[in-house]
Amino acid sequence: MSDILAVTKGATTYALFFGKELKPDGARFVTERTMPFQVGVIERPAGYGVKAHQHPPQTYDVRTTSEFLYLEHGKMEVTIYDEEWTVLKKHVMSAGDAMLSLGGGHSMEVLEPVRLFEVKQGPFPGDKQSKSYRDPQ
């Protein structure tokens, strides 16, 4: 895999997969500025400093929940779907890989025991309000 694999349909980006070999060359934001969730990869040498700062209040119009997964160890296959549950891509993630889900749907099958970090917008309204599941076929 190259360092970023985009899963798209037409002009819509449904997911981005980031390989562990991603090289930021300092700081690299790997999402477009217009995306509802921003992901950056940053490497800095010892002694590098970031000035003390705050982020002022902002109002964002967020229409869907984006989800970021970082796979610390293990292996899993992720399937990305569009809004009609058409499979757009199946991709195997391994330790050090990451994924950003931006729309449509997704499923995961654990191939080897995994430990992963998941980050998404909050507050969390509960499973019934935050998810719709694919009808069995």
A tleap script that builds the chain and sets N, CA, C and O, in Angstrom:
source leaprc.protein.ff14SB
mol = sequence {
  NMET SER ASP ILE LEU ALA VAL THR LYS GLY
  ALA THR THR TYR ALA LEU PHE PHE GLY LYS
  GLU LEU LYS PRO ASP GLY ALA ARG PHE VAL
  THR GLU ARG THR MET PRO PHE GLN VAL GLY
  VAL ILE GLU ARG PRO ALA GLY TYR GLY VAL
  LYS ALA HIE GLN HIE PRO PRO GLN THR TYR
  ASP VAL ARG THR THR SER GLU PHE LEU TYR
  LEU GLU HIE GLY LYS MET GLU VAL THR ILE
  TYR ASP GLU GLU TRP THR VAL LEU LYS LYS
  HIE VAL MET SER ALA GLY ASP ALA MET LEU
  SER LEU GLY GLY GLY HIE SER MET GLU VAL
  LEU GLU PRO VAL ARG LEU PHE GLU VAL LYS
  GLN GLY PRO PHE PRO GLY ASP LYS GLN SER
  LYS SER TYR ARG ASP PRO CGLN
}
set mol.1.N position { 0.852 -1.179 0.000 }
set mol.1.CA position { 0.000 0.000 0.000 }
set mol.1.C position { 0.892 1.235 0.000 }
set mol.1.O position { 1.908 1.275 0.694 }
set mol.2.N position { 0.508 2.242 -0.781 }
set mol.2.CA position { 1.222 3.513 -0.668 }
set mol.2.C position { 0.888 4.069 0.713 }
set mol.2.O position { 0.143 3.442 1.466 }
set mol.3.N position { 1.428 5.234 1.054 }
set mol.3.CA position { 1.212 5.705 2.414 }
set mol.3.C position { -0.228 6.121 2.710 }
set mol.3.O position { -0.632 6.115 3.873 }
set mol.4.N position { -1.026 6.487 1.680 }
set mol.4.CA position { -2.444 6.813 1.886 }
set mol.4.C position { -3.264 6.136 0.797 }
set mol.4.O position { -2.971 6.266 -0.392 }
set mol.5.N position { -4.302 5.408 1.223 }
set mol.5.CA position { -5.237 4.779 0.299 }
set mol.5.C position { -6.594 5.442 0.505 }
set mol.5.O position { -7.190 5.321 1.575 }
set mol.6.N position { -7.082 6.142 -0.517 }
set mol.6.CA position { -8.389 6.803 -0.449 }
set mol.6.C position { -9.449 5.890 -1.052 }
set mol.6.O position { -9.259 5.332 -2.132 }
set mol.7.N position { -10.571 5.743 -0.344 }
set mol.7.CA position { -11.712 4.982 -0.848 }
set mol.7.C position { -12.755 6.011 -1.255 }
set mol.7.O position { -13.322 6.704 -0.410 }
set mol.8.N position { -13.005 6.104 -2.565 }
set mol.8.CA position { -13.893 7.134 -3.087 }
set mol.8.C position { -14.947 6.524 -3.998 }
set mol.8.O position { -14.797 5.410 -4.501 }
set mol.9.N position { -16.012 7.283 -4.192 }
set mol.9.CA position { -17.034 6.979 -5.190 }
set mol.9.C position { -17.469 8.330 -5.725 }
set mol.9.O position { -18.012 9.153 -4.988 }
set mol.10.N position { -17.231 8.556 -7.009 }
set mol.10.CA position { -17.485 9.881 -7.563 }
set mol.10.C position { -16.587 10.885 -6.855 }
set mol.10.O position { -15.386 10.662 -6.706 }
set mol.11.N position { -17.177 11.989 -6.422 }
set mol.11.CA position { -16.408 13.031 -5.738 }
set mol.11.C position { -16.389 12.854 -4.223 }
set mol.11.O position { -15.835 13.692 -3.513 }
set mol.12.N position { -16.984 11.779 -3.722 }
set mol.12.CA position { -17.098 11.569 -2.280 }
set mol.12.C position { -15.996 10.657 -1.767 }
set mol.12.O position { -15.768 9.580 -2.318 }
set mol.13.N position { -15.316 11.085 -0.716 }
set mol.13.CA position { -14.333 10.254 -0.030 }
set mol.13.C position { -15.015 9.598 1.154 }
set mol.13.O position { -15.529 10.281 2.041 }
set mol.14.N position { -15.020 8.269 1.168 }
set mol.14.CA position { -15.665 7.512 2.240 }
set mol.14.C position { -14.696 7.132 3.346 }
set mol.14.O position { -15.078 7.077 4.515 }
set mol.15.N position { -13.458 6.872 2.990 }
set mol.15.CA position { -12.476 6.476 4.000 }
set mol.15.C position { -11.076 6.741 3.488 }
set mol.15.O position { -10.834 6.799 2.282 }
set mol.16.N position { -10.163 6.900 4.425 }
set mol.16.CA position { -8.740 7.007 4.135 }
set mol.16.C position { -8.018 6.000 5.016 }
set mol.16.O position { -8.251 5.946 6.223 }
set mol.17.N position { -7.140 5.202 4.415 }
set mol.17.CA position { -6.295 4.285 5.160 }
set mol.17.C position { -4.883 4.846 5.133 }
set mol.17.O position { -4.408 5.288 4.087 }
set mol.18.N position { -4.208 4.828 6.284 }
set mol.18.CA position { -2.857 5.352 6.411 }
set mol.18.C position { -1.926 4.215 6.809 }
set mol.18.O position { -2.104 3.602 7.862 }
set mol.19.N position { -0.941 3.933 5.977 }
set mol.19.CA position { 0.025 2.890 6.275 }
set mol.19.C position { 1.058 3.362 7.282 }
set mol.19.O position { 1.353 4.554 7.374 }
set mol.20.N position { 1.593 2.437 8.020 }
set mol.20.CA position { 2.587 2.772 9.039 }
set mol.20.C position { 3.835 3.409 8.430 }
set mol.20.O position { 4.620 4.042 9.136 }
set mol.21.N position { 4.018 3.240 7.112 }
set mol.21.CA position { 5.193 3.824 6.456 }
set mol.21.C position { 5.001 5.291 6.079 }
set mol.21.O position { 5.882 5.878 5.451 }
set mol.22.N position { 3.878 5.893 6.443 }
set mol.22.CA position { 3.592 7.298 6.148 }
set mol.22.C position { 4.697 8.195 6.698 }
set mol.22.O position { 5.008 8.139 7.888 }
set mol.23.N position { 5.281 9.006 5.852 }
set mol.23.CA position { 6.367 9.910 6.237 }
set mol.23.C position { 5.863 11.354 6.229 }
set mol.23.O position { 5.503 11.877 5.175 }
set mol.24.N position { 5.836 11.995 7.386 }
set mol.24.CA position { 5.315 13.360 7.429 }
set mol.24.C position { 6.316 14.442 7.057 }
set mol.24.O position { 5.905 15.548 6.707 }
set mol.25.N position { 7.630 14.162 7.119 }
set mol.25.CA position { 8.640 15.202 6.883 }
set mol.25.C position { 8.354 16.440 7.726 }
set mol.25.O position { 8.270 17.549 7.198 }
set mol.26.N position { 8.205 16.252 9.018 }
set mol.26.CA position { 7.890 17.334 9.949 }
set mol.26.C position { 6.449 17.210 10.395 }
set mol.26.O position { 6.131 16.447 11.307 }
set mol.27.N position { 5.590 17.960 9.750 }
set mol.27.CA position { 4.153 17.902 10.049 }
set mol.27.C position { 3.398 17.798 8.734 }
set mol.27.O position { 3.639 18.564 7.801 }
set mol.28.N position { 2.485 16.842 8.673 }
set mol.28.CA position { 1.704 16.637 7.450 }
set mol.28.C position { 0.262 16.327 7.818 }
set mol.28.O position { -0.016 15.312 8.456 }
set mol.29.N position { -0.647 17.192 7.422 }
set mol.29.CA position { -2.058 16.872 7.583 }
set mol.29.C position { -2.496 16.095 6.356 }
set mol.29.O position { -2.320 16.548 5.225 }
set mol.30.N position { -3.063 14.928 6.585 }
set mol.30.CA position { -3.361 13.987 5.509 }
set mol.30.C position { -4.824 14.067 5.074 }
set mol.30.O position { -5.264 13.311 4.207 }
set mol.31.N position { -5.563 14.977 5.675 }
set mol.31.CA position { -6.955 15.207 5.278 }
set mol.31.C position { -7.048 16.574 4.596 }
set mol.31.O position { -6.229 17.464 4.828 }
set mol.32.N position { -8.069 16.710 3.751 }
set mol.32.CA position { -8.331 18.007 3.123 }
set mol.32.C position { -8.855 18.973 4.184 }
set mol.32.O position { -9.500 18.557 5.146 }
set mol.33.N position { -8.576 20.251 4.005 }
set mol.33.CA position { -9.019 21.273 4.975 }
set mol.33.C position { -10.532 21.302 5.139 }
set mol.33.O position { -11.029 21.721 6.184 }
set mol.34.N position { -11.274 20.862 4.120 }
set mol.34.CA position { -12.739 20.916 4.152 }
set mol.34.C position { -13.367 19.694 4.815 }
set mol.34.O position { -14.576 19.680 5.045 }
set mol.35.N position { -12.576 18.673 5.125 }
set mol.35.CA position { -13.138 17.454 5.728 }
set mol.35.C position { -13.568 17.722 7.170 }
set mol.35.O position { -12.949 18.533 7.859 }
set mol.36.N position { -14.635 17.039 7.634 }
set mol.36.CA position { -15.176 17.319 8.963 }
set mol.36.C position { -14.317 16.805 10.112 }
set mol.36.O position { -14.614 17.083 11.274 }
set mol.37.N position { -13.268 16.070 9.810 }
set mol.37.CA position { -12.384 15.541 10.837 }
set mol.37.C position { -10.973 15.679 10.293 }
set mol.37.O position { -10.712 15.285 9.156 }
set mol.38.N position { -10.076 16.221 11.066 }
set mol.38.CA position { -8.728 16.497 10.604 }
set mol.38.C position { -7.733 15.531 11.231 }
set mol.38.O position { -7.762 15.307 12.441 }
set mol.39.N position { -6.850 14.957 10.413 }
set mol.39.CA position { -5.823 14.036 10.888 }
set mol.39.C position { -4.472 14.512 10.379 }
set mol.39.O position { -4.297 14.782 9.191 }
set mol.40.N position { -3.529 14.607 11.294 }
set mol.40.CA position { -2.175 14.978 10.939 }
set mol.40.C position { -1.183 13.998 11.528 }
set mol.40.O position { -1.451 13.366 12.550 }
set mol.41.N position { -0.046 13.877 10.886 }
set mol.41.CA position { 1.056 13.056 11.381 }
set mol.41.C position { 2.230 14.001 11.577 }
set mol.41.O position { 2.599 14.757 10.678 }
set mol.42.N position { 2.807 13.944 12.772 }
set mol.42.CA position { 3.856 14.903 13.125 }
set mol.42.C position { 5.047 14.157 13.710 }
set mol.42.O position { 4.894 13.320 14.599 }
set mol.43.N position { 6.219 14.467 13.209 }
set mol.43.CA position { 7.478 13.986 13.783 }
set mol.43.C position { 8.342 15.207 14.045 }
set mol.43.O position { 8.499 16.059 13.170 }
set mol.44.N position { 8.894 15.295 15.223 }
set mol.44.CA position { 9.774 16.408 15.581 }
set mol.44.C position { 10.986 15.859 16.344 }
set mol.44.O position { 10.874 14.865 17.062 }
set mol.45.N position { 12.114 16.497 16.187 }
set mol.45.CA position { 13.310 16.050 16.912 }
set mol.45.C position { 13.266 16.486 18.374 }
set mol.45.O position { 12.506 17.380 18.746 }
set mol.46.N position { 14.091 15.843 19.195 }
set mol.46.CA position { 14.227 16.243 20.595 }
set mol.46.C position { 14.616 17.713 20.651 }
set mol.46.O position { 15.431 18.178 19.855 }
set mol.47.N position { 14.034 18.435 21.588 }
set mol.47.CA position { 14.326 19.854 21.742 }
set mol.47.C position { 13.381 20.760 20.982 }
set mol.47.O position { 13.361 21.968 21.220 }
set mol.48.N position { 12.601 20.204 20.075 }
set mol.48.CA position { 11.639 21.015 19.337 }
set mol.48.C position { 10.554 21.472 20.307 }
set mol.48.O position { 10.143 20.700 21.173 }
set mol.49.N position { 10.088 22.694 20.182 }
set mol.49.CA position { 9.066 23.215 21.083 }
set mol.49.C position { 7.840 23.700 20.336 }
set mol.49.O position { 7.919 24.144 19.191 }
set mol.50.N position { 6.723 23.606 20.998 }
set mol.50.CA position { 5.466 24.167 20.503 }
set mol.50.C position { 5.044 25.221 21.515 }
set mol.50.O position { 4.906 24.925 22.702 }
set mol.51.N position { 4.838 26.451 21.050 }
set mol.51.CA position { 4.445 27.532 21.952 }
set mol.51.C position { 3.134 27.191 22.651 }
set mol.51.O position { 2.242 26.587 22.054 }
set mol.52.N position { 3.023 27.581 23.915 }
set mol.52.CA position { 1.780 27.398 24.660 }
set mol.52.C position { 0.653 28.082 23.891 }
set mol.52.O position { 0.782 29.233 23.474 }
set mol.53.N position { -0.439 27.369 23.712 }
set mol.53.CA position { -1.550 27.947 22.953 }
set mol.53.C position { -2.870 27.326 23.387 }
set mol.53.O position { -2.903 26.284 24.041 }
set mol.54.N position { -3.953 27.990 23.009 }
set mol.54.CA position { -5.307 27.501 23.220 }
set mol.54.C position { -6.032 27.545 21.888 }
set mol.54.O position { -5.624 28.244 20.960 }
set mol.55.N position { -7.112 26.788 21.812 }
set mol.55.CA position { -7.955 26.811 20.627 }
set mol.55.C position { -9.239 27.547 20.997 }
set mol.55.O position { -10.000 27.072 21.841 }
set mol.56.N position { -9.490 28.704 20.375 }
set mol.56.CA position { -10.687 29.474 20.734 }
set mol.56.C position { -11.967 28.719 20.354 }
set mol.56.O position { -11.944 27.870 19.463 }
set mol.57.N position { -13.066 29.022 21.017 }
set mol.57.CA position { -14.333 28.352 20.688 }
set mol.57.C position { -14.691 28.532 19.211 }
set mol.57.O position { -14.507 29.603 18.634 }
set mol.58.N position { -15.200 27.467 18.627 }
set mol.58.CA position { -15.624 27.461 17.229 }
set mol.58.C position { -16.965 26.750 17.152 }
set mol.58.O position { -17.272 25.903 17.991 }
set mol.59.N position { -17.746 27.087 16.169 }
set mol.59.CA position { -18.979 26.366 15.895 }
set mol.59.C position { -18.801 25.645 14.572 }
set mol.59.O position { -18.443 26.251 13.562 }
set mol.60.N position { -19.059 24.329 14.589 }
set mol.60.CA position { -18.917 23.521 13.392 }
set mol.60.C position { -20.256 22.898 13.034 }
set mol.60.O position { -21.017 22.496 13.914 }
set mol.61.N position { -20.539 22.818 11.755 }
set mol.61.CA position { -21.743 22.152 11.275 }
set mol.61.C position { -21.327 20.745 10.837 }
set mol.61.O position { -20.860 20.551 9.715 }
set mol.62.N position { -21.499 19.774 11.723 }
set mol.62.CA position { -21.080 18.401 11.465 }
set mol.62.C position { -22.328 17.574 11.192 }
set mol.62.O position { -23.232 17.515 12.026 }
set mol.63.N position { -22.381 16.933 10.024 }
set mol.63.CA position { -23.575 16.196 9.592 }
set mol.63.C position { -23.468 14.690 9.779 }
set mol.63.O position { -24.470 13.982 9.674 }
set mol.64.N position { -22.279 14.197 10.053 }
set mol.64.CA position { -22.093 12.765 10.240 }
set mol.64.C position { -20.967 12.551 11.239 }
set mol.64.O position { -20.191 13.466 11.516 }
set mol.65.N position { -20.881 11.358 11.770 }
set mol.65.CA position { -19.811 11.034 12.704 }
set mol.65.C position { -18.639 10.439 11.936 }
set mol.65.O position { -18.771 9.401 11.286 }
set mol.66.N position { -17.512 11.093 12.016 }
set mol.66.CA position { -16.285 10.538 11.466 }
set mol.66.C position { -15.645 9.698 12.556 }
set mol.66.O position { -15.835 9.949 13.746 }
set mol.67.N position { -14.881 8.693 12.129 }
set mol.67.CA position { -14.296 7.767 13.091 }
set mol.67.C position { -12.851 7.489 12.680 }
set mol.67.O position { -12.583 7.129 11.534 }
set mol.68.N position { -11.934 7.658 13.614 }
set mol.68.CA position { -10.520 7.408 13.367 }
set mol.68.C position { -10.094 6.192 14.173 }
set mol.68.O position { -10.331 6.129 15.379 }
set mol.69.N position { -9.463 5.221 13.507 }
set mol.69.CA position { -8.970 4.015 14.168 }
set mol.69.C position { -7.455 3.925 13.990 }
set mol.69.O position { -6.938 4.107 12.888 }
set mol.70.N position { -6.759 3.645 15.080 }
set mol.70.CA position { -5.329 3.371 15.029 }
set mol.70.C position { -5.120 1.972 15.583 }
set mol.70.O position { -5.481 1.697 16.728 }
set mol.71.N position { -4.545 1.092 14.787 }
set mol.71.CA position { -4.344 -0.298 15.174 }
set mol.71.C position { -2.967 -0.434 15.811 }
set mol.71.O position { -1.943 -0.373 15.130 }
set mol.72.N position { -2.958 -0.619 17.125 }
set mol.72.CA position { -1.689 -0.741 17.841 }
set mol.72.C position { -1.036 -2.093 17.581 }
set mol.72.O position { 0.162 -2.167 17.305 }
set mol.73.N position { -1.822 -3.158 17.670 }
set mol.73.CA position { -1.299 -4.469 17.288 }
set mol.73.C position { -2.428 -5.365 16.822 }
set mol.73.O position { -3.599 -5.115 17.107 }
set mol.74.N position { -2.053 -6.424 16.093 }
set mol.74.CA position { -3.024 -7.349 15.542 }
set mol.74.C position { -3.276 -7.094 14.068 }
set mol.74.O position { -2.532 -6.375 13.401 }
set mol.75.N position { -4.354 -7.707 13.578 }
set mol.75.CA position { -4.702 -7.589 12.158 }
set mol.75.C position { -6.215 -7.699 12.026 }
set mol.75.O position { -6.845 -8.528 12.683 }
set mol.76.N position { -6.793 -6.857 11.171 }
set mol.76.CA position { -8.229 -6.927 10.910 }
set mol.76.C position { -8.518 -6.475 9.492 }
set mol.76.O position { -7.781 -5.683 8.904 }
set mol.77.N position { -9.618 -7.005 8.956 }
set mol.77.CA position { -10.080 -6.587 7.639 }
set mol.77.C position { -11.234 -5.609 7.826 }
set mol.77.O position { -12.187 -5.883 8.555 }
set mol.78.N position { -11.133 -4.469 7.158 }
set mol.78.CA position { -12.167 -3.443 7.217 }
set mol.78.C position { -12.853 -3.388 5.856 }
set mol.78.O position { -12.189 -3.355 4.820 }
set mol.79.N position { -14.181 -3.379 5.864 }
set mol.79.CA position { -14.963 -3.234 4.641 }
set mol.79.C position { -15.633 -1.868 4.676 }
set mol.79.O position { -16.255 -1.501 5.673 }
set mol.80.N position { -15.504 -1.115 3.585 }
set mol.80.CA position { -16.108 0.212 3.455 }
set mol.80.C position { -17.301 0.106 2.509 }
set mol.80.O position { -17.201 -0.475 1.428 }
set mol.81.N position { -18.437 0.679 2.934 }
set mol.81.CA position { -19.679 0.659 2.152 }
set mol.81.C position { -20.118 2.084 1.823 }
set mol.81.O position { -19.785 3.027 2.541 }
set mol.82.N position { -20.870 2.230 0.726 }
set mol.82.CA position { -21.525 3.510 0.463 }
set mol.82.C position { -22.861 3.527 1.206 }
set mol.82.O position { -23.138 2.627 1.999 }
set mol.83.N position { -23.683 4.534 0.957 }
set mol.83.CA position { -24.971 4.667 1.671 }
set mol.83.C position { -25.963 3.564 1.333 }
set mol.83.O position { -26.882 3.314 2.113 }
set mol.84.N position { -25.803 2.898 0.194 }
set mol.84.CA position { -26.705 1.813 -0.215 }
set mol.84.C position { -26.133 0.445 0.165 }
set mol.84.O position { -26.640 -0.579 -0.293 }
set mol.85.N position { -25.094 0.413 0.990 }
set mol.85.CA position { -24.427 -0.802 1.456 }
set mol.85.C position { -23.688 -1.562 0.346 }
set mol.85.O position { -23.456 -2.766 0.457 }
set mol.86.N position { -23.325 -0.851 -0.715 }
set mol.86.CA position { -22.481 -1.436 -1.747 }
set mol.86.C position { -21.047 -1.437 -1.228 }
set mol.86.O position { -20.563 -0.421 -0.728 }
set mol.87.N position { -20.370 -2.576 -1.347 }
set mol.87.CA position { -18.982 -2.660 -0.902 }
set mol.87.C position { -18.108 -1.833 -1.842 }
set mol.87.O position { -18.100 -2.047 -3.054 }
set mol.88.N position { -17.376 -0.890 -1.265 }
set mol.88.CA position { -16.450 -0.070 -2.043 }
set mol.88.C position { -15.024 -0.589 -1.951 }
set mol.88.O position { -14.262 -0.488 -2.913 }
set mol.89.N position { -14.659 -1.145 -0.800 }
set mol.89.CA position { -13.286 -1.606 -0.611 }
set mol.89.C position { -13.198 -2.503 0.610 }
set mol.89.O position { -13.846 -2.258 1.628 }
set mol.90.N position { -12.382 -3.551 0.494 }
set mol.90.CA position { -11.985 -4.369 1.636 }
set mol.90.C position { -10.485 -4.161 1.788 }
set mol.90.O position { -9.737 -4.227 0.812 }
set mol.91.N position { -10.053 -3.909 3.015 }
set mol.91.CA position { -8.641 -3.612 3.238 }
set mol.91.C position { -8.196 -4.228 4.556 }
set mol.91.O position { -8.872 -4.089 5.575 }
set mol.92.N position { -7.061 -4.905 4.529 }
set mol.92.CA position { -6.503 -5.501 5.748 }
set mol.92.C position { -5.557 -4.491 6.397 }
set mol.92.O position { -4.635 -3.976 5.764 }
set mol.93.N position { -5.811 -4.226 7.673 }
set mol.93.CA position { -4.971 -3.341 8.473 }
set mol.93.C position { -4.121 -4.187 9.411 }
set mol.93.O position { -4.578 -5.201 9.939 }
set mol.94.N position { -2.882 -3.757 9.611 }
set mol.94.CA position { -2.016 -4.426 10.575 }
set mol.94.C position { -1.408 -3.378 11.510 }
set mol.94.O position { -1.613 -2.176 11.336 }
set mol.95.N position { -0.663 -3.854 12.494 }
set mol.95.CA position { -0.115 -2.976 13.529 }
set mol.95.C position { 0.537 -1.734 12.939 }
set mol.95.O position { 1.354 -1.829 12.024 }
set mol.96.N position { 0.171 -0.568 13.468 }
set mol.96.CA position { 0.736 0.697 13.025 }
set mol.96.C position { -0.075 1.398 11.957 }
set mol.96.O position { 0.186 2.562 11.652 }
set mol.97.N position { -1.058 0.715 11.378 }
set mol.97.CA position { -1.922 1.334 10.365 }
set mol.97.C position { -3.053 2.113 11.033 }
set mol.97.O position { -3.370 1.890 12.202 }
set mol.98.N position { -3.649 3.018 10.286 }
set mol.98.CA position { -4.768 3.816 10.780 }
set mol.98.C position { -5.794 3.982 9.671 }
set mol.98.O position { -5.493 3.794 8.493 }
set mol.99.N position { -7.025 4.342 10.071 }
set mol.99.CA position { -8.107 4.555 9.115 }
set mol.99.C position { -8.970 5.713 9.589 }
set mol.99.O position { -9.188 5.890 10.787 }
set mol.100.N position { -9.456 6.493 8.641 }
set mol.100.CA position { -10.430 7.539 8.924 }
set mol.100.C position { -11.675 7.249 8.109 }
set mol.100.O position { -11.625 7.249 6.879 }
set mol.101.N position { -12.792 7.001 8.778 }
set mol.101.CA position { -14.085 6.785 8.126 }
set mol.101.C position { -14.815 8.124 8.090 }
set mol.101.O position { -15.003 8.768 9.122 }
set mol.102.N position { -15.224 8.535 6.891 }
set mol.102.CA position { -15.840 9.850 6.711 }
set mol.102.C position { -17.308 9.789 6.307 }
set mol.102.O position { -18.005 10.799 6.405 }
set mol.103.N position { -17.794 8.648 5.861 }
set mol.103.CA position { -19.185 8.547 5.429 }
set mol.103.C position { -19.526 7.130 5.047 }
set mol.103.O position { -18.667 6.249 5.094 }
set mol.104.N position { -20.759 6.898 4.671 }
set mol.104.CA position { -21.194 5.559 4.327 }
set mol.104.C position { -21.163 4.677 5.555 }
set mol.104.O position { -21.566 5.108 6.635 }
set mol.105.N position { -20.693 3.449 5.408 }
set mol.105.CA position { -20.632 2.522 6.530 }
set mol.105.C position { -19.355 1.716 6.493 }
set mol.105.O position { -18.581 1.789 5.538 }
set mol.106.N position { -19.146 0.951 7.539 }
set mol.106.CA position { -17.975 0.088 7.601 }
set mol.106.C position { -18.240 -1.090 8.516 }
set mol.106.O position { -19.106 -1.037 9.389 }
set mol.107.N position { -17.486 -2.148 8.304 }
set mol.107.CA position { -17.509 -3.309 9.193 }
set mol.107.C position { -16.073 -3.759 9.385 }
set mol.107.O position { -15.186 -3.416 8.603 }
set mol.108.N position { -15.859 -4.536 10.444 }
set mol.108.CA position { -14.515 -5.013 10.743 }
set mol.108.C position { -14.571 -6.481 11.115 }
set mol.108.O position { -15.470 -6.920 11.833 }
set mol.109.N position { -13.601 -7.237 10.621 }
set mol.109.CA position { -13.444 -8.634 11.013 }
set mol.109.C position { -12.031 -8.790 11.565 }
set mol.109.O position { -11.049 -8.531 10.871 }
set mol.110.N position { -11.942 -9.217 12.820 }
set mol.110.CA position { -10.651 -9.377 13.467 }
set mol.110.C position { -10.008 -10.672 12.976 }
set mol.110.O position { -10.574 -11.755 13.131 }
set mol.111.N position { -8.816 -10.548 12.382 }
set mol.111.CA position { -8.091 -11.696 11.847 }
set mol.111.C position { -7.068 -12.231 12.842 }
set mol.111.O position { -6.789 -13.430 12.865 }
set mol.112.N position { -6.515 -11.354 13.655 }
set mol.112.CA position { -5.616 -11.677 14.760 }
set mol.112.C position { -6.033 -10.776 15.915 }
set mol.112.O position { -6.532 -9.678 15.666 }
set mol.113.N position { -5.851 -11.191 17.167 }
set mol.113.CA position { -6.253 -10.336 18.285 }
set mol.113.C position { -5.715 -8.917 18.108 }
set mol.113.O position { -4.549 -8.722 17.766 }
set mol.114.N position { -6.576 -7.936 18.345 }
set mol.114.CA position { -6.204 -6.545 18.106 }
set mol.114.C position { -6.327 -5.702 19.374 }
set mol.114.O position { -7.069 -6.018 20.304 }
set mol.115.N position { -5.570 -4.628 19.360 }
set mol.115.CA position { -5.747 -3.520 20.293 }
set mol.115.C position { -5.757 -2.291 19.405 }
set mol.115.O position { -4.824 -2.057 18.637 }
set mol.116.N position { -6.832 -1.502 19.519 }
set mol.116.CA position { -6.930 -0.324 18.678 }
set mol.116.C position { -7.484 0.842 19.470 }
set mol.116.O position { -8.147 0.668 20.493 }
set mol.117.N position { -7.200 2.027 18.978 }
set mol.117.CA position { -7.736 3.258 19.536 }
set mol.117.C position { -8.766 3.790 18.548 }
set mol.117.O position { -8.526 3.807 17.341 }
set mol.118.N position { -9.911 4.224 19.062 }
set mol.118.CA position { -10.963 4.804 18.240 }
set mol.118.C position { -11.231 6.216 18.748 }
set mol.118.O position { -11.382 6.438 19.950 }
set mol.119.N position { -11.288 7.171 17.814 }
set mol.119.CA position { -11.566 8.560 18.147 }
set mol.119.C position { -12.702 9.026 17.251 }
set mol.119.O position { -12.658 8.829 16.036 }
set mol.120.N position { -13.734 9.651 17.851 }
set mol.120.CA position { -14.841 10.202 17.064 }
set mol.120.C position { -15.443 11.388 17.803 }
set mol.120.O position { -15.149 11.623 18.975 }
set mol.121.N position { -16.293 12.132 17.097 }
set mol.121.CA position { -16.916 13.290 17.708 }
set mol.121.C position { -17.825 12.864 18.859 }
set mol.121.O position { -18.379 11.765 18.858 }
set mol.122.N position { -17.962 13.726 19.808 }
set mol.122.CA position { -18.882 13.517 20.924 }
set mol.122.C position { -19.751 14.744 21.060 }
set mol.122.O position { -19.590 15.706 20.309 }
set mol.123.N position { -20.661 14.726 21.998 }
set mol.123.CA position { -20.908 13.660 22.968 }
set mol.123.C position { -21.581 12.449 22.319 }
set mol.123.O position { -22.199 12.560 21.260 }
set mol.124.N position { -21.450 11.295 22.973 }
set mol.124.CA position { -21.995 10.047 22.450 }
set mol.124.C position { -23.463 9.917 22.849 }
set mol.124.O position { -23.781 9.904 24.038 }
set mol.125.N position { -24.370 9.819 21.855 }
set mol.125.CA position { -25.801 9.754 22.170 }
set mol.125.C position { -26.297 8.346 22.522 }
set mol.125.O position { -27.473 8.181 22.847 }
set mol.126.N position { -25.441 7.344 22.465 }
set mol.126.CA position { -25.845 5.958 22.700 }
set mol.126.C position { -25.956 5.209 21.386 }
set mol.126.O position { -26.109 5.818 20.327 }
set mol.127.N position { -25.877 3.870 21.456 }
set mol.127.CA position { -25.880 3.051 20.240 }
set mol.127.C position { -27.127 3.242 19.383 }
set mol.127.O position { -27.021 3.318 18.158 }
set mol.128.N position { -28.305 3.322 19.998 }
set mol.128.CA position { -29.542 3.414 19.211 }
set mol.128.C position { -29.598 4.687 18.376 }
set mol.128.O position { -30.130 4.673 17.266 }
set mol.129.N position { -29.057 5.790 18.895 }
set mol.129.CA position { -29.091 7.048 18.158 }
set mol.129.C position { -27.877 7.248 17.263 }
set mol.129.O position { -27.914 8.073 16.351 }
set mol.130.N position { -26.798 6.502 17.509 }
set mol.130.CA position { -25.568 6.793 16.782 }
set mol.130.C position { -25.264 5.821 15.643 }
set mol.130.O position { -24.321 6.045 14.884 }
set mol.131.N position { -26.045 4.746 15.507 }
set mol.131.CA position { -25.738 3.753 14.479 }
set mol.131.C position { -27.005 3.243 13.813 }
set mol.131.O position { -28.050 3.109 14.450 }
set mol.132.N position { -26.896 2.962 12.524 }
set mol.132.CA position { -27.941 2.206 11.824 }
set mol.132.C position { -27.231 1.017 11.191 }
set mol.132.O position { -26.169 1.162 10.585 }
set mol.133.N position { -27.823 -0.143 11.336 }
set mol.133.CA position { -27.183 -1.366 10.892 }
set mol.133.C position { -27.751 -1.851 9.569 }
set mol.133.O position { -28.910 -1.599 9.239 }
set mol.134.N position { -26.917 -2.544 8.827 }
set mol.134.CA position { -27.315 -3.139 7.555 }
set mol.134.C position { -28.330 -4.234 7.819 }
set mol.134.O position { -28.155 -5.039 8.734 }
set mol.135.N position { -29.381 -4.269 7.031 }
set mol.135.CA position { -30.375 -5.340 7.146 }
set mol.135.C position { -29.745 -6.660 6.739 }
set mol.135.O position { -28.986 -6.704 5.771 }
set mol.136.N position { -30.048 -7.754 7.467 }
set mol.136.CA position { -29.508 -9.061 7.060 }
set mol.136.C position { -30.018 -9.442 5.671 }
set mol.136.O position { -31.149 -9.125 5.303 }
set mol.137.N position { -29.166 -10.128 4.907 }
set mol.137.CA position { -29.551 -10.525 3.551 }
set mol.137.C position { -29.506 -12.007 3.413 }
set mol.137.O position { -29.798 -12.537 2.341 }
savepdb mol mol.pdb
quit
